[in-house]
């Protein structure tokens, strides 16, 4: 969205598409959210576009079912496309 700093938007995408949507339960003490969260590691301006950026996000492989492209695709794309804070 215009006016949202790109670093903040990138961090929000990383959280929304990884651990940011997890419900807090008693087992949270057994799982390190830091281990599973996505991380926005680079922001790149799109030349000629105002308020448009590429956000590069890395995810730990343990976050996804091994060998399941469908699981990875729906986890990342489904959450990000449904994220109202972005356009």
N, CA, C and O atoms as a CHARMM CRD file, in Angstrom:
* protein
*
  348
    1    1 UNK  N      0.84500  -1.17600   0.00000 PROA 1      0.00000
    2    1 UNK  CA     0.00000   0.00000   0.00000 PROA 1      0.00000
    3    1 UNK  C      0.89200   1.24000   0.00000 PROA 1      0.00000
    4    1 UNK  O      1.94900   1.23400   0.63000 PROA 1      0.00000
    5    2 UNK  N      0.49100   2.28600  -0.68300 PROA 2      0.00000
    6    2 UNK  CA     1.25700   3.52900  -0.62300 PROA 2      0.00000
    7    2 UNK  C      1.36800   4.01600   0.82100 PROA 2      0.00000
    8    2 UNK  O      0.40800   3.96700   1.59000 PROA 2      0.00000
    9    3 UNK  N      2.55800   4.48200   1.16100 PROA 3      0.00000
   10    3 UNK  CA     2.78100   4.99100   2.50900 PROA 3      0.00000
   11    3 UNK  C      3.32100   3.96600   3.48800 PROA 3      0.00000
   12    3 UNK  O      3.80500   4.33300   4.55800 PROA 3      0.00000
   13    4 UNK  N      3.24900   2.68500   3.14300 PROA 4      0.00000
   14    4 UNK  CA     3.80400   1.63800   4.00800 PROA 4      0.00000
   15    4 UNK  C      5.26200   1.44100   3.61500 PROA 4      0.00000
   16    4 UNK  O      5.54900   1.16600   2.45000 PROA 4      0.00000
   17    5 UNK  N      6.19400   1.57700   4.56300 PROA 5      0.00000
   18    5 UNK  CA     7.60600   1.37200   4.22900 PROA 5      0.00000
   19    5 UNK  C      7.82800  -0.03700   3.66800 PROA 5      0.00000
   20    5 UNK  O      7.26600  -1.00100   4.18900 PROA 5      0.00000
   21    6 UNK  N      8.63400  -0.16600   2.62200 PROA 6      0.00000
   22    6 UNK  CA     8.83300  -1.47800   2.00500 PROA 6      0.00000
   23    6 UNK  C      9.38300  -2.52900   2.97200 PROA 6      0.00000
   24    6 UNK  O      9.03800  -3.70600   2.86300 PROA 6      0.00000
   25    7 UNK  N     10.23300  -2.11900   3.91300 PROA 7      0.00000
   26    7 UNK  CA    10.77600  -3.07400   4.88200 PROA 7      0.00000
   27    7 UNK  C      9.66400  -3.63100   5.77000 PROA 7      0.00000
   28    7 UNK  O      9.65000  -4.81900   6.09200 PROA 7      0.00000
   29    8 UNK  N      8.74200  -2.76600   6.16000 PROA 8      0.00000
   30    8 UNK  CA     7.61000  -3.19200   6.98600 PROA 8      0.00000
   31    8 UNK  C      6.69200  -4.13000   6.20100 PROA 8      0.00000
   32    8 UNK  O      6.22800  -5.13900   6.73300 PROA 8      0.00000
   33    9 UNK  N      6.43300  -3.79800   4.94700 PROA 9      0.00000
   34    9 UNK  CA     5.58200  -4.64900   4.11100 PROA 9      0.00000
   35    9 UNK  C      6.24200  -6.00300   3.87300 PROA 9      0.00000
   36    9 UNK  O      5.57300  -7.03500   3.92400 PROA 9      0.00000
   37   10 UNK  N      7.54300  -6.00800   3.61300 PROA 10     0.00000
   38   10 UNK  CA     8.26600  -7.27000   3.40800 PROA 10     0.00000
   39   10 UNK  C      8.23700  -8.14800   4.64200 PROA 10     0.00000
   40   10 UNK  O      8.03500  -9.35800   4.54400 PROA 10     0.00000
   41   11 UNK  N      8.44000  -7.54400   5.80400 PROA 11     0.00000
   42   11 UNK  CA     8.38500  -8.30400   7.05900 PROA 11     0.00000
   43   11 UNK  C      6.98000  -8.84600   7.30500 PROA 11     0.00000
   44   11 UNK  O      6.82000  -9.96200   7.80000 PROA 11     0.00000
   45   12 UNK  N      5.96800  -8.06000   6.96000 PROA 12     0.00000
   46   12 UNK  CA     4.58100  -8.50100   7.14000 PROA 12     0.00000
   47   12 UNK  C      4.25800  -9.68100   6.22700 PROA 12     0.00000
   48   12 UNK  O      3.56800 -10.61400   6.63900 PROA 12     0.00000
   49   13 UNK  N      4.75100  -9.64500   4.99500 PROA 13     0.00000
   50   13 UNK  CA     4.53700 -10.76300   4.07000 PROA 13     0.00000
   51   13 UNK  C      5.22400 -12.01700   4.60000 PROA 13     0.00000
   52   13 UNK  O      4.64100 -13.10100   4.58500 PROA 13     0.00000
   53   14 UNK  N      6.45800 -11.86900   5.06600 PROA 14     0.00000
   54   14 UNK  CA     7.19100 -13.01900   5.60500 PROA 14     0.00000
   55   14 UNK  C      6.45500 -13.63300   6.79100 PROA 14     0.00000
   56   14 UNK  O      6.36500 -14.85500   6.90600 PROA 14     0.00000
   57   15 UNK  N      5.93200 -12.78900   7.66500 PROA 15     0.00000
   58   15 UNK  CA     5.19600 -13.29400   8.83400 PROA 15     0.00000
   59   15 UNK  C      3.87600 -13.92200   8.41900 PROA 15     0.00000
   60   15 UNK  O      3.53500 -15.01600   8.87000 PROA 15     0.00000
   61   16 UNK  N      3.13700 -13.23700   7.56600 PROA 16     0.00000
   62   16 UNK  CA     1.80900 -13.71500   7.15500 PROA 16     0.00000
   63   16 UNK  C      1.89100 -15.06200   6.44800 PROA 16     0.00000
   64   16 UNK  O      0.99200 -15.89200   6.58600 PROA 16     0.00000
   65   17 UNK  N      2.95200 -15.28000   5.69900 PROA 17     0.00000
   66   17 UNK  CA     3.05900 -16.51300   4.92800 PROA 17     0.00000
   67   17 UNK  C      3.83900 -17.60300   5.65300 PROA 17     0.00000
   68   17 UNK  O      4.14000 -18.64300   5.06800 PROA 17     0.00000
   69   18 UNK  N      4.16800 -17.37200   6.92500 PROA 18     0.00000
   70   18 UNK  CA     4.84000 -18.42700   7.69600 PROA 18     0.00000
   71   18 UNK  C      4.17000 -18.56300   9.05800 PROA 18     0.00000
   72   18 UNK  O      3.09100 -19.14800   9.15200 PROA 18     0.00000
   73   19 UNK  N      4.78200 -18.03700  10.11200 PROA 19     0.00000
   74   19 UNK  CA     4.25800 -18.25500  11.46800 PROA 19     0.00000
   75   19 UNK  C      3.28200 -17.19200  11.93800 PROA 19     0.00000
   76   19 UNK  O      2.67700 -17.35300  12.99800 PROA 19     0.00000
   77   20 UNK  N      3.10700 -16.12000  11.19300 PROA 20     0.00000
   78   20 UNK  CA     2.24400 -15.02300  11.63300 PROA 20     0.00000
   79   20 UNK  C      0.77800 -15.37800  11.74600 PROA 20     0.00000
   80   20 UNK  O      0.02600 -14.68900  12.43600 PROA 20     0.00000
   81   21 UNK  N      0.35900 -16.43800  11.08200 PROA 21     0.00000
   82   21 UNK  CA    -1.04900 -16.84300  11.13300 PROA 21     0.00000
   83   21 UNK  C     -1.28500 -17.99500  12.10300 PROA 21     0.00000
   84   21 UNK  O     -2.40800 -18.48200  12.22300 PROA 21     0.00000
   85   22 UNK  N     -0.24000 -18.43100  12.79100 PROA 22     0.00000
   86   22 UNK  CA    -0.39400 -19.54300  13.72500 PROA 22     0.00000
   87   22 UNK  C     -1.19800 -19.10300  14.93300 PROA 22     0.00000
   88   22 UNK  O     -1.03700 -17.98500  15.42100 PROA 22     0.00000
   89   23 UNK  N     -2.05600 -19.97700  15.41200 PROA 23     0.00000
   90   23 UNK  CA    -2.83200 -19.73000  16.62300 PROA 23     0.00000
   91   23 UNK  C     -1.96900 -20.07500  17.82700 PROA 23     0.00000
   92   23 UNK  O     -1.27400 -21.09100  17.82800 PROA 23     0.00000
   93   24 UNK  N     -2.01400 -19.23500  18.84900 PROA 24     0.00000
   94   24 UNK  CA    -1.24600 -19.49200  20.06400 PROA 24     0.00000
   95   24 UNK  C     -1.90400 -20.61800  20.85900 PROA 24     0.00000
   96   24 UNK  O     -3.08600 -20.54500  21.19500 PROA 24     0.00000
   97   25 UNK  N     -1.14100 -21.63800  21.15100 PROA 25     0.00000
   98   25 UNK  CA    -1.61700 -22.76400  21.95700 PROA 25     0.00000
   99   25 UNK  C     -0.56000 -23.10100  22.99700 PROA 25     0.00000
  100   25 UNK  O      0.55100 -22.57300  22.96000 PROA 25     0.00000
  101   26 UNK  N     -0.90900 -23.97800  23.91700 PROA 26     0.00000
  102   26 UNK  CA     0.01700 -24.29900  25.00900 PROA 26     0.00000
  103   26 UNK  C      1.32300 -24.89300  24.50500 PROA 26     0.00000
  104   26 UNK  O      2.34500 -24.77800  25.18200 PROA 26     0.00000
  105   27 UNK  N      1.31900 -25.52200  23.33800 PROA 27     0.00000
  106   27 UNK  CA     2.54300 -26.14400  22.83300 PROA 27     0.00000
  107   27 UNK  C      3.53000 -25.13200  22.26200 PROA 27     0.00000
  108   27 UNK  O      4.63000 -25.50600  21.85700 PROA 27     0.00000
  109   28 UNK  N      3.15200 -23.85900  22.22400 PROA 28     0.00000
  110   28 UNK  CA     4.08600 -22.84200  21.72900 PROA 28     0.00000
  111   28 UNK  C      5.38600 -22.84300  22.52100 PROA 28     0.00000
  112   28 UNK  O      6.43700 -22.47000  22.00000 PROA 28     0.00000
  113   29 UNK  N      5.31300 -23.25900  23.77200 PROA 29     0.00000
  114   29 UNK  CA     6.52800 -23.35200  24.57700 PROA 29     0.00000
  115   29 UNK  C      7.45600 -24.45200  24.08700 PROA 29     0.00000
  116   29 UNK  O      8.64000 -24.46100  24.42200 PROA 29     0.00000
  117   30 UNK  N      6.92800 -25.38100  23.29500 PROA 30     0.00000
  118   30 UNK  CA     7.72400 -26.49500  22.78400 PROA 30     0.00000
  119   30 UNK  C      8.29100 -26.22100  21.39500 PROA 30     0.00000
  120   30 UNK  O      9.17900 -26.93800  20.93300 PROA 30     0.00000
  121   31 UNK  N      7.78700 -25.19600  20.73300 PROA 31     0.00000
  122   31 UNK  CA     8.18700 -24.88500  19.36100 PROA 31     0.00000
  123   31 UNK  C      8.76800 -23.47900  19.29500 PROA 31     0.00000
  124   31 UNK  O      8.16800 -22.52500  19.79000 PROA 31     0.00000
  125   32 UNK  N      9.91600 -23.36300  18.69400 PROA 32     0.00000
  126   32 UNK  CA    10.53600 -22.05200  18.53400 PROA 32     0.00000
  127   32 UNK  C     10.01000 -21.39100  17.26200 PROA 32     0.00000
  128   32 UNK  O     10.31300 -21.82800  16.15200 PROA 32     0.00000
  129   33 UNK  N      9.21500 -20.33000  17.43700 PROA 33     0.00000
  130   33 UNK  CA     8.69700 -19.62500  16.26200 PROA 33     0.00000
  131   33 UNK  C      9.83100 -19.02700  15.43800 PROA 33     0.00000
  132   33 UNK  O      9.71400 -18.90600  14.21800 PROA 33     0.00000
  133   34 UNK  N     10.93200 -18.65300  16.09600 PROA 34     0.00000
  134   34 UNK  CA    12.07300 -18.10400  15.35700 PROA 34     0.00000
  135   34 UNK  C     12.61100 -19.09900  14.33400 PROA 34     0.00000
  136   34 UNK  O     13.10000 -18.71200  13.27200 PROA 34     0.00000
  137   35 UNK  N     12.51500 -20.37800  14.66500 PROA 35     0.00000
  138   35 UNK  CA    13.03400 -21.41000  13.76400 PROA 35     0.00000
  139   35 UNK  C     12.20800 -21.50500  12.48200 PROA 35     0.00000
  140   35 UNK  O     12.75000 -21.81300  11.42100 PROA 35     0.00000
  141   36 UNK  N     10.91600 -21.24600  12.56900 PROA 36     0.00000
  142   36 UNK  CA    10.01900 -21.47600  11.44300 PROA 36     0.00000
  143   36 UNK  C      9.56600 -20.21700  10.70700 PROA 36     0.00000
  144   36 UNK  O      8.90200 -20.32300   9.67700 PROA 36     0.00000
  145   37 UNK  N      9.90200 -19.05100  11.19800 PROA 37     0.00000
  146   37 UNK  CA     9.38400 -17.84000  10.55300 PROA 37     0.00000
  147   37 UNK  C     10.11800 -17.53300   9.24800 PROA 37     0.00000
  148   37 UNK  O     11.30900 -17.80700   9.09900 PROA 37     0.00000
  149   38 UNK  N      9.36500 -16.95500   8.31000 PROA 38     0.00000
  150   38 UNK  CA     9.97000 -16.48300   7.07600 PROA 38     0.00000
  151   38 UNK  C     10.72500 -15.19300   7.35100 PROA 38     0.00000
  152   38 UNK  O     10.41200 -14.46300   8.29200 PROA 38     0.00000
  153   39 UNK  N     11.71300 -14.92300   6.52500 PROA 39     0.00000
  154   39 UNK  CA    12.51900 -13.71600   6.71000 PROA 39     0.00000
  155   39 UNK  C     12.64300 -12.96300   5.38600 PROA 39     0.00000
  156   39 UNK  O     13.02600 -13.52600   4.36100 PROA 39     0.00000
  157   40 UNK  N     12.31100 -11.68700   5.44100 PROA 40     0.00000
  158   40 UNK  CA    12.49500 -10.82200   4.28000 PROA 40     0.00000
  159   40 UNK  C     13.95000 -10.35200   4.31400 PROA 40     0.00000
  160   40 UNK  O     14.34800  -9.61600   5.21700 PROA 40     0.00000
  161   41 UNK  N     14.73500 -10.77800   3.33300 PROA 41     0.00000
  162   41 UNK  CA    16.16800 -10.49700   3.38000 PROA 41     0.00000
  163   41 UNK  C     16.62800  -9.45100   2.36400 PROA 41     0.00000
  164   41 UNK  O     17.78300  -9.02800   2.39900 PROA 41     0.00000
  165   42 UNK  N     15.74300  -9.03000   1.46300 PROA 42     0.00000
  166   42 UNK  CA    16.15600  -8.03600   0.46600 PROA 42     0.00000
  167   42 UNK  C     14.91800  -7.35000  -0.10500 PROA 42     0.00000
  168   42 UNK  O     13.91200  -7.99900  -0.38900 PROA 42     0.00000
  169   43 UNK  N     15.00200  -6.04200  -0.26900 PROA 43     0.00000
  170   43 UNK  CA    13.94000  -5.25400  -0.90000 PROA 43     0.00000
  171   43 UNK  C     14.54500  -4.58600  -2.12900 PROA 43     0.00000
  172   43 UNK  O     15.61700  -3.98700  -2.05600 PROA 43     0.00000
  173   44 UNK  N     13.85200  -4.69300  -3.25000 PROA 44     0.00000
  174   44 UNK  CA    14.35000  -4.11100  -4.49100 PROA 44     0.00000
  175   44 UNK  C     13.27400  -3.20900  -5.09600 PROA 44     0.00000
  176   44 UNK  O     12.12700  -3.62400  -5.26200 PROA 44     0.00000
  177   45 UNK  N     13.64800  -1.98900  -5.42000 PROA 45     0.00000
  178   45 UNK  CA    12.72500  -1.04800  -6.04900 PROA 45     0.00000
  179   45 UNK  C     12.48600  -1.45000  -7.49800 PROA 45     0.00000
  180   45 UNK  O     13.41700  -1.85000  -8.19700 PROA 45     0.00000
  181   46 UNK  N     11.24800  -1.34400  -7.94600 PROA 46     0.00000
  182   46 UNK  CA    10.92500  -1.60300  -9.34800 PROA 46     0.00000
  183   46 UNK  C     11.09000  -0.28200 -10.09500 PROA 46     0.00000
  184   46 UNK  O     10.36500   0.68000  -9.83900 PROA 46     0.00000
  185   47 UNK  N     12.03500  -0.24400 -11.00700 PROA 47     0.00000
  186   47 UNK  CA    12.36300   0.97300 -11.74200 PROA 47     0.00000
  187   47 UNK  C     11.14300   1.45300 -12.52400 PROA 47     0.00000
  188   47 UNK  O     10.49400   0.68100 -13.22900 PROA 47     0.00000
  189   48 UNK  N     10.84600   2.75100 -12.38200 PROA 48     0.00000
  190   48 UNK  CA     9.74400   3.36100 -13.10900 PROA 48     0.00000
  191   48 UNK  C      8.38300   3.17200 -12.46000 PROA 48     0.00000
  192   48 UNK  O      7.37700   3.62200 -13.00800 PROA 48     0.00000
  193   49 UNK  N      8.32800   2.51900 -11.31000 PROA 49     0.00000
  194   49 UNK  CA     7.06000   2.28700 -10.61000 PROA 49     0.00000
  195   49 UNK  C      7.12200   2.91300  -9.21900 PROA 49     0.00000
  196   49 UNK  O      7.99900   2.58900  -8.41900 PROA 49     0.00000
  197   50 UNK  N      6.19400   3.79800  -8.94900 PROA 50     0.00000
  198   50 UNK  CA     6.15000   4.44600  -7.64400 PROA 50     0.00000
  199   50 UNK  C      5.50000   3.51200  -6.62300 PROA 50     0.00000
  200   50 UNK  O      4.46700   2.90200  -6.90100 PROA 50     0.00000
  201   51 UNK  N      6.10500   3.40500  -5.45400 PROA 51     0.00000
  202   51 UNK  CA     5.59000   2.56200  -4.36600 PROA 51     0.00000
  203   51 UNK  C      5.42800   1.09800  -4.76600 PROA 51     0.00000
  204   51 UNK  O      4.51600   0.42700  -4.28300 PROA 51     0.00000
  205   52 UNK  N      6.29900   0.59400  -5.64200 PROA 52     0.00000
  206   52 UNK  CA     6.27500  -0.81300  -6.04600 PROA 52     0.00000
  207   52 UNK  C      7.64400  -1.42000  -5.75400 PROA 52     0.00000
  208   52 UNK  O      8.67500  -0.84100  -6.09700 PROA 52     0.00000
  209   53 UNK  N      7.64500  -2.58900  -5.12000 PROA 53     0.00000
  210   53 UNK  CA     8.89500  -3.21800  -4.71200 PROA 53     0.00000
  211   53 UNK  C      8.80100  -4.72900  -4.86300 PROA 53     0.00000
  212   53 UNK  O      7.71200  -5.30200  -4.83100 PROA 53     0.00000
  213   54 UNK  N      9.94700  -5.36300  -5.02900 PROA 54     0.00000
  214   54 UNK  CA    10.05700  -6.80900  -4.90000 PROA 54     0.00000
  215   54 UNK  C     10.58500  -7.07300  -3.49800 PROA 54     0.00000
  216   54 UNK  O     11.55900  -6.45300  -3.07100 PROA 54     0.00000
  217   55 UNK  N      9.95700  -7.97600  -2.79400 PROA 55     0.00000
  218   55 UNK  CA    10.43700  -8.39400  -1.47800 PROA 55     0.00000
  219   55 UNK  C     10.89900  -9.83900  -1.60100 PROA 55     0.00000
  220   55 UNK  O     10.12500 -10.70500  -2.00900 PROA 55     0.00000
  221   56 UNK  N     12.13400 -10.10300  -1.25900 PROA 56     0.00000
  222   56 UNK  CA    12.68300 -11.45700  -1.30200 PROA 56     0.00000
  223   56 UNK  C     12.53800 -12.06600   0.08900 PROA 56     0.00000
  224   56 UNK  O     13.04100 -11.52400   1.07300 PROA 56     0.00000
  225   57 UNK  N     11.84900 -13.18700   0.15500 PROA 57     0.00000
  226   57 UNK  CA    11.56600 -13.83300   1.43800 PROA 57     0.00000
  227   57 UNK  C     12.12300 -15.24900   1.40600 PROA 57     0.00000
  228   57 UNK  O     11.92500 -15.98200   0.43700 PROA 57     0.00000
  229   58 UNK  N     12.81500 -15.62300   2.46500 PROA 58     0.00000
  230   58 UNK  CA    13.34500 -16.98300   2.61100 PROA 58     0.00000
  231   58 UNK  C     12.55900 -17.70600   3.69900 PROA 58     0.00000
  232   58 UNK  O     12.18900 -17.12300   4.71800 PROA 58     0.00000
  233   59 UNK  N     12.31500 -18.98600   3.45700 PROA 59     0.00000
  234   59 UNK  CA    11.57200 -19.81200   4.40700 PROA 59     0.00000
  235   59 UNK  C     12.41400 -21.02200   4.78800 PROA 59     0.00000
  236   59 UNK  O     13.12000 -21.57400   3.94400 PROA 59     0.00000
  237   60 UNK  N     12.34700 -21.44200   6.05000 PROA 60     0.00000
  238   60 UNK  CA    13.03600 -22.67700   6.42200 PROA 60     0.00000
  239   60 UNK  C     12.32600 -23.87800   5.78200 PROA 60     0.00000
  240   60 UNK  O     11.09600 -23.92500   5.75900 PROA 60     0.00000
  241   61 UNK  N     13.07600 -24.82900   5.27400 PROA 61     0.00000
  242   61 UNK  CA    12.47600 -25.99200   4.62100 PROA 61     0.00000
  243   61 UNK  C     11.59500 -26.79900   5.56500 PROA 61     0.00000
  244   61 UNK  O     10.64000 -27.43900   5.12600 PROA 61     0.00000
  245   62 UNK  N     11.90700 -26.77600   6.86000 PROA 62     0.00000
  246   62 UNK  CA    11.11100 -27.52400   7.83800 PROA 62     0.00000
  247   62 UNK  C      9.67800 -27.01600   7.94200 PROA 62     0.00000
  248   62 UNK  O      8.82300 -27.68900   8.51800 PROA 62     0.00000
  249   63 UNK  N      9.41300 -25.85600   7.40000 PROA 63     0.00000
  250   63 UNK  CA     8.06800 -25.28600   7.45500 PROA 63     0.00000
  251   63 UNK  C      7.10200 -26.03300   6.53100 PROA 63     0.00000
  252   63 UNK  O      5.88700 -25.96600   6.71700 PROA 63     0.00000
  253   64 UNK  N      7.63800 -26.73700   5.54600 PROA 64     0.00000
  254   64 UNK  CA     6.80900 -27.37900   4.52900 PROA 64     0.00000
  255   64 UNK  C      7.00100 -28.88600   4.51700 PROA 64     0.00000
  256   64 UNK  O      8.03800 -29.40900   4.92500 PROA 64     0.00000
  257   65 UNK  N      5.97000 -29.56600   4.03800 PROA 65     0.00000
  258   65 UNK  CA     6.02500 -31.01900   3.88200 PROA 65     0.00000
  259   65 UNK  C      7.02800 -31.35600   2.78500 PROA 65     0.00000
  260   65 UNK  O      7.00100 -30.75900   1.70900 PROA 65     0.00000
  261   66 UNK  N      7.90200 -32.30000   3.05400 PROA 66     0.00000
  262   66 UNK  CA     8.95200 -32.66100   2.10900 PROA 66     0.00000
  263   66 UNK  C      8.36900 -33.13600   0.77500 PROA 66     0.00000
  264   66 UNK  O      7.49400 -34.00100   0.74100 PROA 66     0.00000
  265   67 UNK  N      8.86100 -32.56400  -0.30700 PROA 67     0.00000
  266   67 UNK  CA     8.47000 -32.97300  -1.64300 PROA 67     0.00000
  267   67 UNK  C      7.10500 -32.48500  -2.10100 PROA 67     0.00000
  268   67 UNK  O      6.64500 -32.87300  -3.17500 PROA 67     0.00000
  269   68 UNK  N      6.44900 -31.64400  -1.31300 PROA 68     0.00000
  270   68 UNK  CA     5.10200 -31.20900  -1.67100 PROA 68     0.00000
  271   68 UNK  C      5.11400 -29.76700  -2.16700 PROA 68     0.00000
  272   68 UNK  O      5.04900 -28.82500  -1.37700 PROA 68     0.00000
  273   69 UNK  N      5.19700 -29.61000  -3.48200 PROA 69     0.00000
  274   69 UNK  CA     5.15500 -28.28000  -4.07700 PROA 69     0.00000
  275   69 UNK  C      3.78800 -27.64900  -3.82000 PROA 69     0.00000
  276   69 UNK  O      3.68900 -26.44100  -3.60800 PROA 69     0.00000
  277   70 UNK  N      2.74500 -28.46300  -3.84000 PROA 70     0.00000
  278   70 UNK  CA     1.39200 -27.96500  -3.58700 PROA 70     0.00000
  279   70 UNK  C      1.28900 -27.35700  -2.19900 PROA 70     0.00000
  280   70 UNK  O      0.71000 -26.28300  -2.03600 PROA 70     0.00000
  281   71 UNK  N      1.84200 -28.02800  -1.20100 PROA 71     0.00000
  282   71 UNK  CA     1.83300 -27.51200   0.17000 PROA 71     0.00000
  283   71 UNK  C      2.56200 -26.17900   0.24600 PROA 71     0.00000
  284   71 UNK  O      2.06900 -25.23400   0.86200 PROA 71     0.00000
  285   72 UNK  N      3.72600 -26.10000  -0.37200 PROA 72     0.00000
  286   72 UNK  CA     4.50300 -24.86700  -0.33900 PROA 72     0.00000
  287   72 UNK  C      3.76400 -23.74800  -1.07400 PROA 72     0.00000
  288   72 UNK  O      3.67600 -22.62800  -0.57100 PROA 72     0.00000
  289   73 UNK  N      3.24400 -24.04100  -2.23600 PROA 73     0.00000
  290   73 UNK  CA     2.55100 -23.04000  -3.04300 PROA 73     0.00000
  291   73 UNK  C      1.32800 -22.48500  -2.31200 PROA 73     0.00000
  292   73 UNK  O      1.14800 -21.26800  -2.25400 PROA 73     0.00000
  293   74 UNK  N      0.49200 -23.35200  -1.75800 PROA 74     0.00000
  294   74 UNK  CA    -0.71400 -22.87400  -1.08100 PROA 74     0.00000
  295   74 UNK  C     -0.38800 -22.13600   0.20300 PROA 74     0.00000
  296   74 UNK  O     -1.07600 -21.17900   0.55500 PROA 74     0.00000
  297   75 UNK  N      0.64500 -22.56100   0.90600 PROA 75     0.00000
  298   75 UNK  CA     1.03200 -21.87300   2.14100 PROA 75     0.00000
  299   75 UNK  C      1.48600 -20.44700   1.86500 PROA 75     0.00000
  300   75 UNK  O      1.08700 -19.51500   2.56400 PROA 75     0.00000
  301   76 UNK  N      2.31000 -20.28300   0.85900 PROA 76     0.00000
  302   76 UNK  CA     2.86300 -18.96100   0.56200 PROA 76     0.00000
  303   76 UNK  C      1.87000 -18.10700  -0.22300 PROA 76     0.00000
  304   76 UNK  O      1.50100 -17.01900   0.22000 PROA 76     0.00000
  305   77 UNK  N      1.44700 -18.58300  -1.35800 PROA 77     0.00000
  306   77 UNK  CA     0.60300 -17.78500  -2.24400 PROA 77     0.00000
  307   77 UNK  C     -0.77800 -17.55400  -1.64900 PROA 77     0.00000
  308   77 UNK  O     -1.30400 -16.44300  -1.72400 PROA 77     0.00000
  309   78 UNK  N     -1.36700 -18.57500  -1.06400 PROA 78     0.00000
  310   78 UNK  CA    -2.70300 -18.42600  -0.48400 PROA 78     0.00000
  311   78 UNK  C     -2.75300 -17.37700   0.59700 PROA 78     0.00000
  312   78 UNK  O     -3.67700 -16.56400   0.63300 PROA 78     0.00000
  313   79 UNK  N     -1.77800 -17.38100   1.47600 PROA 79     0.00000
  314   79 UNK  CA    -1.75700 -16.39600   2.55300 PROA 79     0.00000
  315   79 UNK  C     -1.43500 -14.99900   2.04400 PROA 79     0.00000
  316   79 UNK  O     -2.05100 -14.02900   2.48400 PROA 79     0.00000
  317   80 UNK  N     -0.49200 -14.87900   1.13600 PROA 80     0.00000
  318   80 UNK  CA    -0.08400 -13.55400   0.66000 PROA 80     0.00000
  319   80 UNK  C     -1.18200 -12.91200  -0.18400 PROA 80     0.00000
  320   80 UNK  O     -1.45500 -11.72200  -0.02500 PROA 80     0.00000
  321   81 UNK  N     -1.81800 -13.67000  -1.07400 PROA 81     0.00000
  322   81 UNK  CA    -2.87700 -13.09600  -1.90200 PROA 81     0.00000
  323   81 UNK  C     -4.09900 -12.71900  -1.07900 PROA 81     0.00000
  324   81 UNK  O     -4.86900 -11.84600  -1.48000 PROA 81     0.00000
  325   82 UNK  N     -4.28400 -13.35700   0.05700 PROA 82     0.00000
  326   82 UNK  CA    -5.40600 -13.02300   0.93100 PROA 82     0.00000
  327   82 UNK  C     -5.07900 -11.93000   1.92600 PROA 82     0.00000
  328   82 UNK  O     -5.93000 -11.56000   2.73500 PROA 82     0.00000
  329   83 UNK  N     -3.86900 -11.40700   1.88500 PROA 83     0.00000
  330   83 UNK  CA    -3.38500 -10.41700   2.84200 PROA 83     0.00000
  331   83 UNK  C     -3.85900  -9.03800   2.39900 PROA 83     0.00000
  332   83 UNK  O     -3.34700  -8.49800   1.41800 PROA 83     0.00000
  333   84 UNK  N     -4.81900  -8.46500   3.09800 PROA 84     0.00000
  334   84 UNK  CA    -5.45000  -7.20700   2.68500 PROA 84     0.00000
  335   84 UNK  C     -4.53100  -5.98700   2.78400 PROA 84     0.00000
  336   84 UNK  O     -4.80700  -4.95400   2.17500 PROA 84     0.00000
  337   85 UNK  N     -3.44900  -6.10300   3.54300 PROA 85     0.00000
  338   85 UNK  CA    -2.54900  -4.96200   3.70500 PROA 85     0.00000
  339   85 UNK  C     -1.73600  -4.68600   2.44100 PROA 85     0.00000
  340   85 UNK  O     -1.12500  -3.62400   2.31700 PROA 85     0.00000
  341   86 UNK  N     -1.72500  -5.62900   1.50900 PROA 86     0.00000
  342   86 UNK  CA    -0.94900  -5.45400   0.28000 PROA 86     0.00000
  343   86 UNK  C     -1.86500  -5.32300  -0.91700 PROA 86     0.00000
  344   86 UNK  O     -2.99700  -5.80700  -0.91800 PROA 86     0.00000
  345   87 UNK  N     -1.34600  -4.65400  -1.93900 PROA 87     0.00000
  346   87 UNK  CA    -2.07400  -4.56500  -3.21000 PROA 87     0.00000
  347   87 UNK  C     -1.18600  -5.08500  -4.29400 PROA 87     0.00000
  348   87 UNK  O     -1.58400  -5.11000  -5.45800 PROA 87     0.00000
